[in-house]
Every structure is written in structure tokens, then in C-alpha cells.
Amino acid sequence: MTYAPTEKSPAAADREREDLWLEEQFWGHRLWDQQTPWLVFLEFLGAAESAHRANHLFDFERSLYPSAYSAYTRLYLRNILFRNEQLLFRIAQTIGDSAAAWAQWLKYMSENASGLDPGQRDFSYLKDRFDSFHDFAALVRALRSCIVEADTNKRWGSRFLFPFGPDALYEDLDIKATGPKRDYTNFGRSGELLYLMLSRAERRAELAAAFPERVLESGNKWNRLVTRLQPGPQHTNDRRGVDAFLPYDRHPVFNLIAEDWVALLRLRLPGFDIVPYLVTSGAFGLLLYHLHTSAHIRGERRLPSMICEVVGPKRTLVREMAIESFDENAGKSLEAMEVVIAQAQLDPQWNLPGPSIDVLTRRRDIITRMFRWKDGASVTDPDELLRQLRKDAKERHQRHFGQVHRTFGRGVGLISKRGTNRLRYAPTDGFLKCLIYANVSKRMEFGELLQHLYQRYGLVFGDREAERACGDREIDKKPFQANALRLEQRLSSLGLLKRLSDACAYVENPYGTSVDGY
């Protein structure tokens, strides 16, 4: 599978508000470091549910720029769950008469519900859906225990319910007295990019067949309970996703994510237990896309490797190399950006002789055409143009895009500071379980698993994979052999590995389609 750039890209007029169009045209608009894996997934679900509702889930043609979807506001649901909870529970505790409790609460909501016009603040439909006010309060309390990332101190318009089904999905909003407004802090378009990637994967048809039943099914009891709190769907009038741009029609990582999701969706996990693994796998896929694209731009032919320490009691060579591996990979996107900027000097017009003002004009035109850099108009020295562009691009890169590898890696449990003050690849149990569930459908020999994880993702645990990753560099095998042994022990403690003899250990997926035989 090759990298195939898309032919449908935003025109300059589409990006008038952008001061610089550099990272976006090579990695996409946009990978956003302030999104946690859960927020990425929730934003993804908004796009996927809209497409499913319109009968074109994961459709390739409709994923090409511009690709739009309609989102939900669900202001009634959000006001009920997040805006008045203290009053609601106090009324339920102090007023025994249901009619009196309803009257007091409905009066308050008609005067204070946010994001709704005064004529829309009618919550009386709830009285016909519950036997008593206290039953209503009990449901609200139960649903509030299902808030995603409840320990974060987000404003109430940016708090999200677990995705029980389509009626629990809505977009991130900044809800003020003047009305709700789409916000891009928590939903920064990484989820939209993830949807576009899966829509361009080779196995998108399999995903479209399997995904709705497991994740978007509306008939489950929890989704029906959420529906009882709402008068209707409440779509936004504006189209979402129009600005999202993915610069490739084909990319190796698109297929990798889709293959992992198809495998996860086939698991015999009960109910919503599959969702956290899709969350982890999706964000890990975005990390790989960010990393592999950076390496591709830099001209690297070798798959980027991530040396992973299975944390032990002592500092070892593996830890040192895991730190070194993380530092190297975290810097690849900045190095790739330098390669992209340097391409300006390859333009035949760049070094043409002439008066300084003519040289300056030509170079400004080249940079504007390539990167739409608006601040170049303030530079008066032609020899300073690239230096100032690099400075501006680096500062911008380090604020957000350059943090994607670290942020997503920590979010999925791949990157950690555990046991030291340096970031490194040190996978958590949750991340390891996700890897096993996505890659082991039937019994797999432990050594085969190590080889598979390296070939597929670039993850290094054992000595053989370390030798391949390090190329001509000599390494001490013993620390990596001990590291692989610790991984074997970890998987065994998680119930994912059985040792049948001194020389034979097998990894098993208890929820796989086949756990018996070889």
C-alpha cells in the first residue's frame, strides 16, 4: 500500500483565515493535541452516526473534501444532566409530593435553562414519561454516573455522556446567554479525520456492516432511557466537518486502523465493553499516522520503531533505549516540517538573480503559493524569508501539532514516566490488552506475537526485534530477553498467556472468535 495524495484539496479561498497552511496540507486539518482519546472517539461518532443516518457510512466518495455531516446539540438533555443537578436532587430529597416537586423544578427550568430561547424552555414533556419526579431524579443520577472523563473540570457544555447509542451523542458547545456556539477546543477535528481515514480504508465495507450493530444501535435499554429525557433529536442547522481535510486517499495506516477495528468488533465482548478498546485503538492509529507520515516525508524507508520497556524494578538498557526511542520519534514531525520548508529553495525561480526587490517578490510568491504564509509580507530581506518562516512554523508546531505523539501516546497508555522523570514507551495493562484483542484471534506462540507486533506497529519488546530495529548498531541481548520475560509474566497475570512447557508459551484471546486449537 502506497501513500496516495488526494486530488480534492482546499482551494486558497477556503483557507483565507489560516495564517499558515503547512502541517495541514501534509498531515491533515487537523490533528489536535488537546483532544483525549475519548474526545477523539466521541467526535468520530458524531460524524459516523450522521453518515449512518443518511445511509452512507464509511463511503469513500463522500469522505473526499469537502465532507460534511449534521451534529446534535441535545440542549434539553445537557441542561437536565449538567446544568441543574444540585437543585434537582435537593428537590427530590426535600419535597415528597411529586406534583409539587415537578412544579418547582419546571418553573426553575423555564427561567434558567441555558442555550434555549425563552419560548423553548418547556420541559413539561417529562411529566408524562415518568411515574414520579423521584423516578426522574433517579434516572438523572444514574446517567450522571456515566459521564466520560468525569474527573476533568470541563465546563458543562463540554461534558459528555457515555455513548450508549445515537441519542447520547452530541457535539462540543460553548453555551452562553447569547446561545450555543460550536467550539474547537475539545472537538478539534481529530475525530473527523479518524472517520475520513476509515472511510478510505480497504475494509471500509466490513466496518460499515459491523460497526452500527455494536456501537450505533438505538434499541438498547440505556439509549432508550436517554431518549426519555429528550423531546426530539435537535440537529444543528449548520453543517459540520466541512473544514476537515485529509491529504491522502490511500495510506498504510488507514488500513491498519480498519483491520484492528474489524477484529475488535468481532470479539465476543458483552455490551459496551468493546467501546474502550475502539477508543484506544483509534487514538493509537492517529499516533501511528502522525509518526509514519513524518517518517515518510523525511524519506525514511524503515518502519519507525518504538522500543517498549515492560517496567521492572531496576533501571536497565531497555529503559534508556525506550527514552531515546521516544525522543527520536517525538521530534520526527518537526524534522519533517523542516524538509517541507526546504522544498521552497528547489523552485527554479528561487535563486534567479536580479534586484533585491525582485528577488524578494519572487520568493514571497513561492512561499505564499506553497504555504499561504501571510506574515511573509512583513519581511523585507529576501534572505530572511525562510529563516522567519522556519521560526514561525516551529513556534506554531510546538504549541499543538508537535505534541500529538506525546499526548495521544500517554492517553492510550503507551507512553509513561512511571519509575523515572523521563517520558518513554512503557505500555500499561490496558494498552497491552487492546493489542492482544486486536491481533490474536486464536492461539499464538509468544515469540510469534513479538514478531507480529514489531512488523505491524514497530513495537519492540524482545531481543530479535531490537536487533532489527537498531540495524547495524550492536545491542546487549540480555536486557531485552529479560524485558520479553517480564512481558510474558504480565500477559500471564492478565489471563492472556499460558505456558505449556519450558519452551512453549502461547498467547490467547479469551474473547476471540476461536480460542481452541492452533
MARMARRO-302917 format. One line per field, with one value per residue (C-alpha): chain; x, y, z; residue number from 1; residue in one letter. Coordinates in Angstrom, 3 decimals, decimal comma. Layout:
BEGIN
ch <- [A_...]
u <- [X_...]
v <- [Y_...]
w <- [Z_...]
i <- [NUM_...]
aa <- [a_...]
This chain:
BEGIN
ch <- [A_A_A_A_A_A_A_A_A_A_A_A_A_A_A_A_A_A_A_A_A_A_A_A_A_A_A_A_A_A_A_A_A_A_A_A_A_A_A_A_A_A_A_A_A_A_A_A_A_A_A_A_A_A_A_A_A_A_A_A_A_A_A_A_A_A_A_A_A_A_A_A_A_A_A_A_A_A_A_A_A_A_A_A_A_A_A_A_A_A_A_A_A_A_A_A_A_A_A_A_A_A_A_A_A_A_A_A_A_A_A_A_A_A_A_A_A_A_A_A_A_A_A_A_A_A_A_A_A_A_A_A_A_A_A_A_A_A_A_A_A_A_A_A_A_A_A_A_A_A_A_A_A_A_A_A_A_A_A_A_A_A_A_A_A_A_A_A_A_A_A_A_A_A_A_A_A_A_A_A_A_A_A_A_A_A_A_A_A_A_A_A_A_A_A_A_A_A_A_A_A_A_A_A_A_A_A_A_A_A_A_A_A_A_A_A_A_A_A_A_A_A_A_A_A_A_A_A_A_A_A_A_A_A_A_A_A_A_A_A_A_A_A_A_A_A_A_A_A_A_A_A_A_A_A_A_A_A_A_A_A_A_A_A_A_A_A_A_A_A_A_A_A_A_A_A_A_A_A_A_A_A_A_A_A_A_A_A_A_A_A_A_A_A_A_A_A_A_A_A_A_A_A_A_A_A_A_A_A_A_A_A_A_A_A_A_A_A_A_A_A_A_A_A_A_A_A_A_A_A_A_A_A_A_A_A_A_A_A_A_A_A_A_A_A_A_A_A_A_A_A_A_A_A_A_A_A_A_A_A_A_A_A_A_A_A_A_A_A_A_A_A_A_A_A_A_A_A_A_A_A_A_A_A_A_A_A_A_A_A_A_A_A_A_A_A_A_A_A_A_A_A_A_A_A_A_A_A_A_A_A_A_A_A_A_A_A_A_A_A_A_A_A_A_A_A_A_A_A_A_A_A_A_A_A_A_A_A_A_A_A_A_A_A_A_A_A_A_A_A_A_A_A_A_A_A_A_A_A_A_A_A_A_A_A_A_A_A_A_A_A_A_A_A_A_A_A_A_A_A_A_A_A_A_A_A_A_A_A_A_A_A_A_A_A_A_A_A_A_A_A_A_A_A_A_A_A_A_A_A_A_A_A_A_A_A_A_A]
u <- [0,000_1,414_0,793_-1,665_-2,215_-5,792_-6,744_-9,521_-7,768_-8,974_-8,511_-6,716_-10,056_-11,187_-8,304_-8,361_-8,450_-5,347_-2,082_-0,033_-1,067_1,893_1,275_-2,308_-1,503_0,835_-0,766_-4,342_-6,602_-6,272_-4,510_-5,177_-3,195_-5,866_-8,205_-8,044_-8,659_-12,224_-12,922_-11,488_-13,836_-16,897_-16,207_-15,717_-19,065_-20,808_-19,598_-20,214_-23,765_-24,681_-23,387_-25,193_-28,432_-28,016_-27,153_-23,588_-21,487_-17,777_-18,467_-15,221_-16,578_-18,386_-15,200_-13,437_-13,110_-15,411_-17,145_-19,997_-22,257_-25,031_-24,436_-26,732_-26,975_-29,237_-29,618_-32,550_-30,547_-27,500_-29,483_-31,076_-27,843_-25,274_-26,904_-29,229_-28,235_-27,871_-31,313_-32,894_-31,531_-32,361_-35,969_-36,160_-34,875_-36,921_-40,268_-42,193_-45,153_-44,366_-46,660_-45,103_-41,597_-42,392_-43,884_-40,835_-38,314_-40,204_-40,561_-36,818_-36,007_-38,419_-36,498_-32,925_-32,320_-29,279_-28,837_-32,594_-34,818_-37,457_-40,193_-38,239_-37,703_-40,583_-39,591_-43,143_-42,963_-41,050_-44,083_-45,793_-42,711_-42,144_-44,408_-42,995_-40,452_-38,364_-38,118_-36,957_-34,308_-33,126_-32,542_-30,643_-28,450_-27,741_-26,819_-24,594_-22,516_-21,815_-20,082_-16,963_-13,839_-15,932_-12,858_-11,910_-13,088_-14,730_-17,443_-20,912_-21,233_-18,166_-19,245_-20,203_-22,296_-21,040_-22,031_-24,896_-26,318_-27,246_-29,455_-26,473_-24,309_-23,848_-21,177_-18,948_-20,574_-19,697_-23,133_-23,611_-26,524_-26,298_-26,781_-24,698_-21,653_-19,535_-16,195_-12,966_-11,050_-12,309_-13,538_-10,617_-11,306_-9,040_-12,207_-13,374_-10,008_-10,339_-13,707_-12,231_-9,347_-11,669_-13,817_-10,749_-9,547_-9,822_-12,035_-14,497_-17,391_-16,776_-16,685_-19,915_-21,568_-20,263_-19,957_-23,596_-24,849_-22,121_-21,922_-24,767_-27,682_-30,595_-32,744_-30,627_-32,196_-29,680_-30,219_-33,979_-33,581_-31,575_-34,295_-36,913_-35,175_-35,427_-38,279_-36,560_-33,212_-32,328_-29,957_-27,822_-28,685_-25,038_-23,004_-20,048_-16,829_-16,632_-13,189_-11,758_-9,121_-7,229_-4,402_-4,289_-6,786_-4,694_-2,303_-0,948_-2,218_-5,801_-5,888_-4,153_-6,790_-9,646_-8,191_-7,809_-11,367_-12,821_-11,002_-12,208_-15,801_-15,767_-14,863_-17,368_-17,210_-20,559_-22,475_-20,496_-17,244_-15,897_-16,002_-12,878_-10,792_-12,056_-11,150_-7,604_-7,117_-8,409_-6,140_-3,175_-3,893_-3,757_-0,412_0,906_-0,420_1,352_4,587_4,631_3,727_6,526_8,991_7,708_8,227_11,762_12,453_12,816_12,329_12,425_9,253_9,602_10,223_9,120_11,277_8,957_10,037_7,991_8,631_10,908_12,453_15,730_16,863_18,097_19,403_15,858_14,667_17,455_16,663_12,918_13,608_15,885_13,312_10,557_12,705_13,628_10,044_8,628_10,956_10,229_7,326_9,434_12,239_9,710_8,394_11,948_12,163_8,907_10,000_13,339_11,464_10,844_14,501_14,163_11,818_13,604_12,640_14,174_17,799_17,295_19,489_18,124_17,471_16,747_13,120_12,528_14,150_12,050_8,845_9,577_10,408_7,328_5,202_6,773_6,223_2,697_1,824_3,326_2,361_-0,056_2,105_0,605_3,316_5,845_4,535_6,297_9,763_11,846_15,068_14,846_17,489_15,377_12,203_12,957_14,532_11,428_9,121_11,007_10,802_7,054_6,361_8,410_6,679_3,275_4,267_5,468_2,225_-0,046_0,864_4,278_2,638_0,363_2,730_3,203_-0,433_-2,047_0,670_0,039_-3,703_-3,749_-1,269_1,761_3,919_4,652_7,007_6,447_9,585_11,529_11,206_11,588_8,892_9,352_7,405_6,154_2,763_0,047_-2,023_-4,950_-2,881_-1,441_-4,933_-6,037_-3,100_-3,926_-7,627_-6,971_-4,259_-4,874_-7,960_-6,674_-3,750_-0,438_3,063_4,621_7,648_5,354_3,388_6,541_7,471_3,939_3,778_7,066_6,164_2,724_3,289_7,047_6,713_9,894_9,898_12,367_15,989_15,304_13,062_15,563_18,302_16,121_15,096_18,664_20,081_23,888_24,005_25,098_22,969_23,174_20,544_20,159_18,203_15,748_15,389_14,563_12,150_10,343_10,157_8,521_6,016_5,269_4,652_2,424_0,300_0,058_-1,172_-3,815_-5,034_-3,805_-0,901_-0,360_2,963_2,639_6,292_9,668_9,995_6,385_4,212_1,004_-0,975_-4,755_-7,609_-10,463_-12,962_-11,598_-13,574_-11,530_-9,625_-9,252_-6,674_-3,825]
v <- [0,000_3,361_6,921_8,314_12,090_13,189_15,249_17,094_19,687_23,006_25,989_29,054_30,813_28,053_28,861_32,634_32,649_30,442_32,322_29,297_26,148_23,831_20,943_20,733_20,009_17,114_15,621_16,924_19,538_18,788_16,581_18,338_17,612_18,891_16,013_12,960_9,558_9,595_13,030_11,883_8,908_10,948_13,418_10,481_9,030_12,283_12,043_8,288_8,481_11,263_9,203_6,095_8,067_9,183_5,637_6,327_5,149_4,946_5,890_6,716_9,308_11,216_11,298_13,465_17,174_18,834_16,252_17,435_15,976_17,173_17,119_17,055_19,827_17,990_21,093_19,632_16,554_18,612_21,085_18,195_16,292_19,017_22,367_21,959_18,733_20,177_21,782_18,687_16,329_18,773_18,989_15,184_14,869_17,622_17,602_14,377_15,353_14,603_17,287_19,987_18,794_18,920_22,392_23,854_22,261_23,117_26,739_26,958_25,430_27,740_30,675_29,410_26,734_27,771_27,779_27,778_30,710_31,558_30,010_26,734_26,229_23,835_20,612_19,580_16,654_14,804_14,554_12,133_9,918_9,162_7,858_10,414_13,190_10,936_8,291_11,043_12,186_8,587_8,220_11,502_10,353_7,046_8,714_11,249_8,323_7,504_10,761_10,309_11,540_12,787_13,786_16,553_20,055_20,835_23,429_21,943_22,414_20,194_17,300_14,107_11,077_7,577_6,746_4,380_4,969_7,714_9,519_10,000_11,713_15,462_17,968_20,163_23,548_26,780_27,550_31,159_33,529_34,589_30,975_27,854_28,063_25,264_25,041_23,504_23,049_19,590_18,547_19,805_17,669_14,712_12,604_13,820_12,843_9,393_8,990_10,052_7,587_4,650_5,745_5,407_2,057_-1,056_-2,820_0,042_-2,126_-4,647_-1,813_-0,363_-3,750_-4,460_-1,088_0,097_-3,023_-2,878_0,898_2,836_0,530_2,578_-0,186_-0,971_-0,106_2,591_4,502_4,239_5,727_8,631_9,153_9,580_12,763_14,477_15,957_15,214_14,881_18,620_18,741_21,771_23,815_24,240_21,590_20,207_18,709_20,905_22,191_18,756_17,766_14,503_14,793_11,104_8,865_5,813_5,375_2,224_3,332_3,738_0,012_-0,819_1,002_-0,561_-4,068_-3,638_-2,323_-5,170_-7,616_-5,820_-5,662_-9,438_-10,057_-11,781_-8,974_-8,197_-4,966_-1,761_-3,402_-3,091_0,719_1,437_-0,736_1,104_4,343_3,165_1,623_4,717_7,164_4,796_4,728_8,531_8,406_5,948_8,102_11,155_9,198_7,234_10,248_12,236_9,440_9,194_12,923_12,602_9,860_7,029_3,577_1,659_1,379_3,698_1,617_2,145_0,366_-0,536_-1,149_-3,545_-1,771_-3,664_-2,998_-1,606_0,853_-1,125_-0,631_-1,143_1,870_4,028_2,942_3,414_7,019_7,516_5,947_8,241_11,363_10,457_9,770_12,820_15,016_13,457_15,758_18,883_17,431_16,532_20,083_21,362_19,094_20,501_24,117_23,456_22,461_26,141_26,555_23,906_26,109_27,245_30,857_30,916_31,638_33,719_36,818_40,356_43,416_42,681_43,785_41,428_38,503_39,294_39,399_36,108_34,338_35,720_34,434_30,975_30,759_32,122_29,594_26,700_27,548_30,517_32,279_35,694_37,086_36,957_40,326_41,984_40,583_42,987_40,966_38,056_36,143_36,390_34,889_31,230_31,923_33,789_31,157_28,407_30,399_30,997_27,421_25,937_28,061_27,103_23,456_23,173_24,573_21,836_19,614_18,731_17,461_14,926_11,974_12,552_13,413_10,518_8,131_8,976_8,911_5,344_4,032_3,590_6,427_6,945_8,458_5,606_4,937_7,860_11,538_10,938_10,016_6,681_3,815_1,774_0,193_-0,172_-3,320_-1,693_-0,950_-4,475_-5,976_-3,844_-5,120_-8,740_-8,343_-6,706_-9,117_-12,558_-14,378_-17,821_-19,194_-17,553_-18,509_-15,776_-15,282_-15,024_-12,316_-10,276_-10,519_-9,597_-6,511_-5,293_-5,885_-4,333_-1,396_-1,112_-2,085_-3,650_-5,867_-8,707_-9,041_-10,205_-7,240_-4,898_-6,125_-5,480_-2,044_-0,979_-2,093_-2,109_-0,925_-3,653_-4,189_-6,299_-9,011_-9,936_-6,838_-7,337_-11,024_-10,066_-7,424_-10,038_-12,323_-9,536_-9,050_-12,764_-12,589_-9,531_-11,227_-14,332_-12,281_-10,747_-14,196_-13,749_-16,227_-19,854_-21,625_-25,264_-26,192_-24,549_-23,720_-23,136_-20,161_-19,259_-16,034_-16,421_-14,001_-15,084_-13,156_-14,220_-15,995_-19,118_-19,890_-23,622_-25,292_-23,728]
w <- [0,000_-1,028_0,074_-2,473_-2,140_-2,629_-5,661_-3,803_-1,671_-0,236_-2,511_-1,223_-0,814_1,566_3,892_3,998_7,791_8,038_8,651_7,571_5,688_6,245_8,644_7,437_3,810_4,667_7,799_7,657_9,183_11,900_14,409_17,700_20,839_23,256_22,420_24,656_23,050_24,390_22,920_19,589_19,621_20,576_17,782_15,411_16,487_15,623_12,032_11,817_13,213_10,799_7,852_9,097_9,433_5,805_4,613_3,533_6,492_5,583_1,974_0,168_-2,265_0,467_2,544_-0,027_0,575_1,436_3,614_5,831_8,493_10,793_14,532_17,561_20,152_22,651_24,790_26,752_27,728_28,669_30,756_32,643_33,282_33,796_34,485_37,479_39,180_42,701_42,618_41,078_43,731_46,542_45,349_45,151_48,728_50,374_48,551_48,958_46,796_43,152_41,722_43,905_43,020_39,304_39,630_41,371_39,034_35,828_36,961_37,531_34,141_32,311_33,729_33,705_31,049_29,000_25,243_24,634_23,773_26,420_24,295_24,088_27,826_28,248_29,994_30,869_28,419_31,131_33,434_31,053_30,791_34,482_37,221_39,634_39,923_42,118_39,370_37,032_39,533_39,990_36,244_36,105_38,988_37,246_33,947_35,679_36,930_33,261_32,311_30,187_31,992_34,895_36,924_34,479_35,295_31,959_31,508_31,382_27,602_27,189_29,394_27,631_28,348_27,625_24,014_24,772_21,291_18,839_21,361_23,689_21,052_20,672_19,758_21,906_22,531_24,251_25,717_26,780_27,348_23,708_22,597_21,863_19,631_18,161_19,954_18,651_21,901_22,843_19,384_17,321_14,204_15,062_15,353_11,975_10,497_12,039_10,329_6,977_7,400_7,994_5,041_2,813_4,145_2,004_4,567_4,961_3,723_6,514_9,024_7,699_8,162_11,669_13,353_13,683_15,442_18,077_18,646_16,995_17,843_19,206_20,691_23,743_27,093_28,008_24,789_25,318_28,811_27,402_24,787_27,525_28,671_25,293_23,249_19,915_18,107_17,904_14,941_14,311_11,251_10,291_8,514_10,460_9,150_6,057_7,045_7,845_5,305_4,923_2,379_1,351_-0,411_0,494_3,374_5,078_8,494_7,233_6,543_9,822_11,894_9,930_10,279_14,031_14,377_12,332_14,618_17,755_16,541_16,065_19,699_21,906_24,447_26,081_25,606_25,570_26,741_23,203_23,255_25,379_23,059_19,989_21,769_22,445_19,011_17,211_19,038_18,648_14,930_14,796_16,616_14,026_11,197_12,638_13,125_9,864_7,744_9,372_8,623_5,032_4,459_5,821_3,267_5,779_4,341_7,612_9,688_12,722_15,820_19,409_21,973_24,844_28,403_30,462_33,743_36,079_39,492_38,140_35,505_32,504_28,991_27,718_29,688_28,312_24,765_25,316_26,368_23,368_21,050_22,298_21,984_18,419_17,354_19,128_17,068_13,676_12,792_13,361_11,243_8,546_8,594_8,010_4,961_3,630_4,117_2,420_-0,752_-1,414_-2,328_-5,025_-7,041_-10,258_-9,507_-6,023_-6,942_-10,076_-9,959_-10,024_-7,883_-4,227_-4,507_-7,437_-5,598_-2,532_-4,589_-6,341_-3,096_-1,372_-4,231_-3,977_-0,224_-0,469_-3,160_-1,202_2,357_2,290_4,855_5,476_7,757_4,936_3,763_6,714_5,811_3,675_3,283_0,781_2,735_5,881_4,430_5,080_8,462_9,635_8,139_9,983_13,221_12,916_11,827_14,681_17,319_15,940_15,635_19,225_20,618_19,296_16,352_17,737_20,948_19,233_19,617_23,332_24,109_22,258_23,435_27,065_26,521_25,206_27,775_25,505_26,888_30,567_33,155_35,575_37,621_36,173_35,269_31,516_29,059_27,329_25,797_28,765_27,903_30,505_31,007_29,227_26,138_26,085_26,311_23,374_21,314_22,122_21,432_18,054_16,902_18,405_17,207_18,046_19,979_19,011_20,104_22,259_20,027_17,012_18,796_19,438_15,775_14,696_16,932_15,506_11,881_12,253_14,604_15,131_18,811_20,200_23,284_22,661_21,546_17,982_17,250_18,936_16,611_13,580_14,814_15,583_12,235_12,324_15,932_18,325_21,426_24,550_24,126_27,798_28,920_26,049_26,844_30,423_29,103_26,992_30,031_32,052_29,230_29,264_33,004_32,611_29,971_32,128_35,093_32,812_31,799_28,238_28,161_29,103_29,304_28,262_28,761_29,392_25,714_24,724_25,745_23,946_23,930_23,989_23,455_25,745_23,615_20,236_17,573_18,256_21,449_20,963_18,822_16,862]
i <- [1_2_3_4_5_6_7_8_9_10_11_12_13_14_15_16_17_18_19_20_21_22_23_24_25_26_27_28_29_30_31_32_33_34_35_36_37_38_39_40_41_42_43_44_45_46_47_48_49_50_51_52_53_54_55_56_57_58_59_60_61_62_63_64_65_66_67_68_69_70_71_72_73_74_75_76_77_78_79_80_81_82_83_84_85_86_87_88_89_90_91_92_93_94_95_96_97_98_99_100_101_102_103_104_105_106_107_108_109_110_111_112_113_114_115_116_117_118_119_120_121_122_123_124_125_126_127_128_129_130_131_132_133_134_135_136_137_138_139_140_141_142_143_144_145_146_147_148_149_150_151_152_153_154_155_156_157_158_159_160_161_162_163_164_165_166_167_168_169_170_171_172_173_174_175_176_177_178_179_180_181_182_183_184_185_186_187_188_189_190_191_192_193_194_195_196_197_198_199_200_201_202_203_204_205_206_207_208_209_210_211_212_213_214_215_216_217_218_219_220_221_222_223_224_225_226_227_228_229_230_231_232_233_234_235_236_237_238_239_240_241_242_243_244_245_246_247_248_249_250_251_252_253_254_255_256_257_258_259_260_261_262_263_264_265_266_267_268_269_270_271_272_273_274_275_276_277_278_279_280_281_282_283_284_285_286_287_288_289_290_291_292_293_294_295_296_297_298_299_300_301_302_303_304_305_306_307_308_309_310_311_312_313_314_315_316_317_318_319_320_321_322_323_324_325_326_327_328_329_330_331_332_333_334_335_336_337_338_339_340_341_342_343_344_345_346_347_348_349_350_351_352_353_354_355_356_357_358_359_360_361_362_363_364_365_366_367_368_369_370_371_372_373_374_375_376_377_378_379_380_381_382_383_384_385_386_387_388_389_390_391_392_393_394_395_396_397_398_399_400_401_402_403_404_405_406_407_408_409_410_411_412_413_414_415_416_417_418_419_420_421_422_423_424_425_426_427_428_429_430_431_432_433_434_435_436_437_438_439_440_441_442_443_444_445_446_447_448_449_450_451_452_453_454_455_456_457_458_459_460_461_462_463_464_465_466_467_468_469_470_471_472_473_474_475_476_477_478_479_480_481_482_483_484_485_486_487_488_489_490_491_492_493_494_495_496_497_498_499_500_501_502_503_504_505_506_507_508_509_510_511_512_513_514_515_516_517_518]
aa <- [m_t_y_a_p_t_e_k_s_p_a_a_a_d_r_e_r_e_d_l_w_l_e_e_q_f_w_g_h_r_l_w_d_q_q_t_p_w_l_v_f_l_e_f_l_g_a_a_e_s_a_h_r_a_n_h_l_f_d_f_e_r_s_l_y_p_s_a_y_s_a_y_t_r_l_y_l_r_n_i_l_f_r_n_e_q_l_l_f_r_i_a_q_t_i_g_d_s_a_a_a_w_a_q_w_l_k_y_m_s_e_n_a_s_g_l_d_p_g_q_r_d_f_s_y_l_k_d_r_f_d_s_f_h_d_f_a_a_l_v_r_a_l_r_s_c_i_v_e_a_d_t_n_k_r_w_g_s_r_f_l_f_p_f_g_p_d_a_l_y_e_d_l_d_i_k_a_t_g_p_k_r_d_y_t_n_f_g_r_s_g_e_l_l_y_l_m_l_s_r_a_e_r_r_a_e_l_a_a_a_f_p_e_r_v_l_e_s_g_n_k_w_n_r_l_v_t_r_l_q_p_g_p_q_h_t_n_d_r_r_g_v_d_a_f_l_p_y_d_r_h_p_v_f_n_l_i_a_e_d_w_v_a_l_l_r_l_r_l_p_g_f_d_i_v_p_y_l_v_t_s_g_a_f_g_l_l_l_y_h_l_h_t_s_a_h_i_r_g_e_r_r_l_p_s_m_i_c_e_v_v_g_p_k_r_t_l_v_r_e_m_a_i_e_s_f_d_e_n_a_g_k_s_l_e_a_m_e_v_v_i_a_q_a_q_l_d_p_q_w_n_l_p_g_p_s_i_d_v_l_t_r_r_r_d_i_i_t_r_m_f_r_w_k_d_g_a_s_v_t_d_p_d_e_l_l_r_q_l_r_k_d_a_k_e_r_h_q_r_h_f_g_q_v_h_r_t_f_g_r_g_v_g_l_i_s_k_r_g_t_n_r_l_r_y_a_p_t_d_g_f_l_k_c_l_i_y_a_n_v_s_k_r_m_e_f_g_e_l_l_q_h_l_y_q_r_y_g_l_v_f_g_d_r_e_a_e_r_a_c_g_d_r_e_i_d_k_k_p_f_q_a_n_a_l_r_l_e_q_r_l_s_s_l_g_l_l_k_r_l_s_d_a_c_a_y_v_e_n_p_y_g_t_s_v_d_g_y]
